[in-house]
């Protein structure tokens, strides 16, 4: 008789660590309590359907469940922080919002090419602003 722990044994170990009854786990993964008991006792093999259902409906690490390697429980996914809200436009400077939006994009982009392209756009906006000032000054002088 082998002393190697099977997937069924790991299912039982996980269930006990979570303080679940066989009935609750059986209901959760969609099998009868007696079938789950047979799997845990090694009288029946855990089917791919059972293992998939365990991985889908619980926090058990599927690699650990199959092989016994790694952590018993999956690590929760990392939540990315939300970017800061965009600044409100001001009536005296309508291009400020566009510039602020581009700056936020620069702060969020990882690749250097993207950063260069955004910096070029910021410079174009600043050049357009300067040209508009010059045109307004020329019109004022001509007017």
C-alpha positions as CSV (number, residue, x, y, z in Angstrom):
1,X,0.0,0.0,0.0
2,X,1.4,3.4,-1.0
3,X,1.8,6.2,1.5
4,X,1.8,8.9,-1.2
5,X,-0.8,11.5,-0.7
6,X,-3.3,11.6,-3.6
7,X,-5.4,14.4,-4.9
8,X,-8.2,13.0,-2.9
9,X,-6.1,13.2,0.3
10,X,-5.2,16.8,-0.6
11,X,-8.9,17.6,-1.1
12,X,-9.6,16.3,2.4
13,X,-6.7,18.2,3.8
14,X,-7.9,21.5,2.1
15,X,-11.5,20.9,3.2
16,X,-10.4,20.3,6.8
17,X,-8.2,23.4,6.8
18,X,-11.2,25.4,5.6
19,X,-13.4,23.7,8.3
20,X,-16.0,22.6,5.7
21,X,-18.0,19.4,6.0
22,X,-18.0,16.9,3.2
23,X,-21.6,17.8,2.5
24,X,-20.8,21.5,2.1
25,X,-17.9,20.9,-0.2
26,X,-19.8,18.3,-2.2
27,X,-22.6,20.8,-2.7
28,X,-20.1,23.4,-3.7
29,X,-18.4,21.3,-6.4
30,X,-21.6,19.5,-7.5
31,X,-21.0,15.9,-6.4
32,X,-22.7,13.6,-3.8
33,X,-21.2,13.5,-0.3
34,X,-20.6,9.8,-0.6
35,X,-18.7,10.2,-3.8
36,X,-16.6,12.9,-2.3
37,X,-15.9,10.6,0.7
38,X,-14.8,7.9,-1.7
39,X,-12.4,10.3,-3.4
40,X,-11.0,11.5,-0.1
41,X,-10.5,7.9,1.2
42,X,-8.8,6.9,-2.1
43,X,-11.5,4.5,-3.1
44,X,-12.2,6.6,-6.2
45,X,-10.0,8.8,-8.2
46,X,-10.8,12.5,-8.5
47,X,-11.9,13.1,-12.1
48,X,-10.8,16.1,-14.1
49,X,-14.3,17.5,-13.7
50,X,-14.0,17.4,-9.9
51,X,-10.5,18.9,-9.9
52,X,-11.6,21.7,-12.3
53,X,-14.7,22.4,-10.1
54,X,-12.5,22.6,-7.0
55,X,-10.2,25.1,-8.8
56,X,-13.1,27.1,-10.1
57,X,-15.2,27.3,-7.0
58,X,-12.6,27.5,-4.2
59,X,-9.3,29.1,-3.4
60,X,-7.4,25.8,-3.6
61,X,-4.2,26.0,-5.7
62,X,-4.7,23.6,-8.6
63,X,-1.0,22.8,-8.9
64,X,-0.9,21.9,-5.2
65,X,-4.1,19.9,-5.6
66,X,-2.6,17.8,-8.5
67,X,1.0,17.5,-7.3
68,X,1.3,18.6,-3.7
69,X,3.8,21.2,-4.8
70,X,3.4,24.9,-3.9
71,X,1.0,26.6,-1.5
72,X,-2.3,25.0,-0.7
73,X,-4.2,28.2,-1.3
74,X,-3.9,30.5,-4.3
75,X,-2.6,34.0,-3.8
76,X,-5.3,36.6,-4.3
77,X,-4.9,38.7,-7.5
78,X,-3.0,41.9,-7.1
79,X,-5.4,44.9,-7.3
80,X,-4.0,47.8,-9.3
81,X,-4.6,51.2,-7.8
82,X,-6.8,53.5,-9.7
83,X,-5.1,56.4,-11.4
84,X,-5.7,59.8,-9.9
85,X,-8.6,61.8,-11.2
86,X,-8.1,64.2,-14.1
87,X,-7.8,67.8,-13.1
88,X,-10.7,70.1,-13.9
89,X,-10.3,72.5,-16.7
90,X,-9.9,76.2,-15.8
91,X,-11.7,78.9,-17.9
92,X,-8.5,80.9,-18.2
93,X,-6.4,78.0,-19.5
94,X,-8.4,75.5,-21.6
95,X,-5.2,73.7,-22.7
96,X,-4.3,72.9,-19.1
97,X,-6.6,69.9,-19.0
98,X,-5.1,68.4,-22.2
99,X,-1.6,69.0,-20.9
100,X,-2.5,67.4,-17.5
101,X,-4.1,64.4,-19.3
102,X,-1.0,63.9,-21.3
103,X,1.2,64.1,-18.2
104,X,-1.0,61.5,-16.5
105,X,-0.5,59.2,-19.5
106,X,3.3,59.8,-19.4
107,X,3.2,58.7,-15.7
108,X,1.3,55.5,-16.6
109,X,3.2,54.4,-19.7
110,X,6.1,52.0,-19.2
111,X,7.8,52.0,-22.6
112,X,10.3,54.7,-23.7
113,X,8.9,55.1,-27.2
114,X,5.4,55.9,-25.8
115,X,7.0,58.4,-23.4
116,X,8.8,60.1,-26.3
117,X,5.6,60.4,-28.4
118,X,3.7,61.9,-25.5
119,X,6.5,64.4,-24.8
120,X,6.4,65.4,-28.5
121,X,2.6,66.0,-28.2
122,X,3.1,68.1,-25.1
123,X,5.7,70.2,-26.9
124,X,3.3,70.6,-29.9
125,X,0.6,71.8,-27.5
126,X,2.9,74.3,-25.9
127,X,4.1,75.6,-29.4
128,X,0.4,76.0,-30.5
129,X,-0.3,78.0,-27.3
130,X,2.7,80.3,-28.1
131,X,1.6,80.7,-31.7
132,X,-1.9,81.6,-30.6
133,X,-0.5,84.3,-28.3
134,X,1.7,85.7,-31.1
135,X,-1.3,85.8,-33.5
136,X,-3.4,87.5,-30.9
137,X,-0.7,90.1,-30.3
138,X,-0.3,90.7,-34.0
139,X,-4.1,91.1,-34.4
140,X,-4.1,93.5,-31.5
141,X,-1.3,95.6,-33.0
142,X,-2.9,95.6,-36.5
143,X,-6.4,96.2,-35.3
